[in-house]
Amino acid sequence: MISTHVLDTEQGRPAAGVRVELYRGDELVGSGETDANGRLDIGEISESGDYRLVFHPVSSSFFKRVEIEVSIDDTGPLHLPMLLAPYSCTTYRGS
């Protein structure tokens, strides 16, 4: 399973309603919108490889799309939170 948690650091709260898409190569393998707590379980990781998460933050007037490409060596759970500020964003491998 791959999941995310988007936090709006300008507002100091979770970012609800952020559309997130998960791709393996050019194939869309999962998508959805963050809930009221800014969380989303995007989909299952069925095999190792390169994956892309594409975030579409609705609260940002600067970022229209943020894309992260990761290489996944195992199919265990993976959590990739994002901290979103007006002119910067940060992501990391969470637990």
C-alpha positions in Angstrom: 0.0 0.0 0.0 1.2 3.5 -0.7 -0.3 6.4 1.2 0.2 10.1 1.6 -0.6 12.9 4.0 -0.7 16.5 2.8 -0.3 19.4 5.2 -0.9 23.0 4.4 1.8 24.7 6.5 0.6 28.2 5.6 -2.8 27.5 7.2 -1.4 25.1 9.8 -3.9 22.3 9.0 -4.3 19.3 6.8 -4.9 19.9 3.1 -8.3 18.4 2.2 -9.4 17.8 -1.4 -5.9 17.5 -3.0 -6.1 15.2 -6.0 -3.3 12.7 -6.1 -2.5 10.3 -8.9 -0.1 7.3 -8.8 1.6 6.1 -12.0 3.8 3.2 -12.8 5.4 4.3 -16.1 2.6 5.9 -18.0 -0.1 3.7 -16.5 -2.4 5.3 -13.9 -2.5 2.7 -11.1 -4.3 4.7 -8.4 -5.9 8.0 -7.6 -8.1 9.9 -5.2 -8.5 13.0 -3.1 -7.2 13.6 0.4 -9.8 13.4 3.1 -10.6 16.0 5.8 -7.4 15.0 7.6 -5.3 15.4 4.5 -4.8 11.6 4.2 -5.2 9.2 1.2 -4.5 5.5 0.7 -3.6 5.7 -3.0 -3.2 2.1 -4.1 -1.4 -1.2 -3.9 2.2 -1.6 -5.0 2.2 -5.0 -6.8 5.8 -5.0 -8.0 9.1 -3.1 -7.6 9.9 -0.3 -10.0 9.7 3.4 -10.6 6.4 5.2 -9.5 5.3 8.8 -9.8 2.9 10.6 -7.4 1.3 13.6 -8.9 -0.3 16.1 -6.5 -2.7 18.8 -7.6 -2.9 21.2 -4.7 -6.1 23.3 -4.7 -5.0 25.7 -2.0 -1.8 26.8 -3.7 -1.8 29.8 -6.1 1.8 29.0 -7.1 2.0 25.2 -7.4 -0.5 23.8 -9.9 1.1 20.3 -9.9 3.9 18.7 -7.9 5.3 15.4 -9.2 7.5 13.0 -7.2 9.2 10.0 -8.8 10.4 7.2 -6.5 12.1 3.9 -6.9 10.4 1.2 -4.9 12.4 -2.0 -4.1 9.8 -3.9 -2.1 6.0 -4.1 -2.1 5.5 -3.3 1.6 3.7 -0.3 2.9 5.1 3.1 1.8 4.0 6.5 3.3 5.0 9.7 1.5 3.8 12.8 3.3 4.0 16.3 1.7 4.3 19.6 3.5 3.0 22.4 1.3 3.8 26.1 1.8 3.1 29.1 -0.5 6.4 28.8 -2.4 7.9 25.6 -1.3 7.1 21.9 -0.7 8.8 19.1 1.0 8.3 15.3 1.0 9.9 12.5 2.8 9.6 8.8 3.4 7.3 8.5 6.5 6.4 5.6 8.7 
